[in-house]
Amino acid sequence: MSTTEFVPFSAFVPPSLHPVFALIFMTLGIMTSILLVSISFVGSKATRTLKLQMSLAVFASAFCGFGSLFLFLWSKVFPMNQELSESLDKSCKDLYKEETKYFDYIKKIKETAPNLKNYKTNKSKKIDQAFESILSYHEEAREVIQRKIRYANEGLKTTNLLIKKYVQQELISKLPAWEGSSNPPPLCGKIPANNNYIASNGDLVAASIPDENTGSAIILCHVKTYSKTTQEYKLVDFFEDLNKGPSYYTLPKEDVIPIPRTLSSKHLSQTEFSKNEKVLAVYPETTTFYPAIVLESPGSRTKKGFDTFYYSLRFVNDFVEQIEVYARFVIPNNEK
C-alpha cells in the first residue's frame, strides 16, 4: 500500500463557505415558497396543477432545509463547529505526515534490502546487526539523556550551596599538601587507607547507598559515628545536610570509601591515577560519584601550566568530552 492512498481528511464544504451557502439556499427556499403560495391562491385553474404544486413544495423544502443546515453550522449551533472541524483536520494532517514518514522508511528498507526475506544470507545478517546496533544506540542515548537530566536537577539545587560549603570547610583551597618525595602516606591521592583505618567524626567519605533508579549510588557523606561492635558507620548525606537537614544512613564498613586527606605537591606517580585509568569522580555541581576515565593527571596538567590538583576526565555516557574535577573527589573504581 503506497502513501499516495492516504489523504488527510478535510470537510466537504469549507467552514468559510457556510454563510454563503446559507444565504443562497435560504433565498431560493423563500422565493420558491412565495411562488408556491401565489400559484395556490392567486393562479388560474390551468396553472394550479398537483404536479406543479408538489414540485415547488419539494424544491422549497429542500432549499429551506439546506439553508437552515448551513445557517446552523455558521452560527455554531451544531456540535461539529469550526474549531472542532479544524482540530480534526489538523490531527488527520499530523497523522498523515507520520504515516508518510513510516511508509517512506519501509520503502527505503525494501529498496536497500531486497534479500531481506532470505534470512540466512550474509546480507540479511548484516542488516540484522545494523538494526540491533541502532536499537542499542537509542537505548544508550536515552540513558545518557536521563543521566544529563539527573545531573541538571542536582546541579540546579546544589550549585550555590555547594560552593559556599566548600569554601567554608576549606575542602578545596586549603587541603593539606604532602611535601615528601617517597613513601607517601595512606589517603594521599590514590593511595588507599589501611585495612584497619576508621574514619573520624566529620570526615568526608564516599558511601554506596540504595537508589530507586539505578539500584545503588555512591554519594558524598559526613561520618557521624562508627560502631566497633557492628562495624557500621552512621553517615550524614552531604547534599541533604545542605538543603533539608540531616539525612542519616547506617552502612557496613565495606560500603564506605575514605576519600584522600592529602595530595602530593610533587605529583608522585604512585599518588595519581594514570591516563585511561578507570575511576569514580564527583560530577561538577553534584555530590554523586560517577564512572569516568582519566584523560590527564594533575602532574601532566601542571607541566602545561594548568591548575595543580585537577584531573581532566571524561565521564562515561556523557556528551561533554572533557571535564575538570578536583583530585580529592577522584577515587578508584573497583568494578571490573
Disulfide bonds with the S-S distance in Angstrom:
none
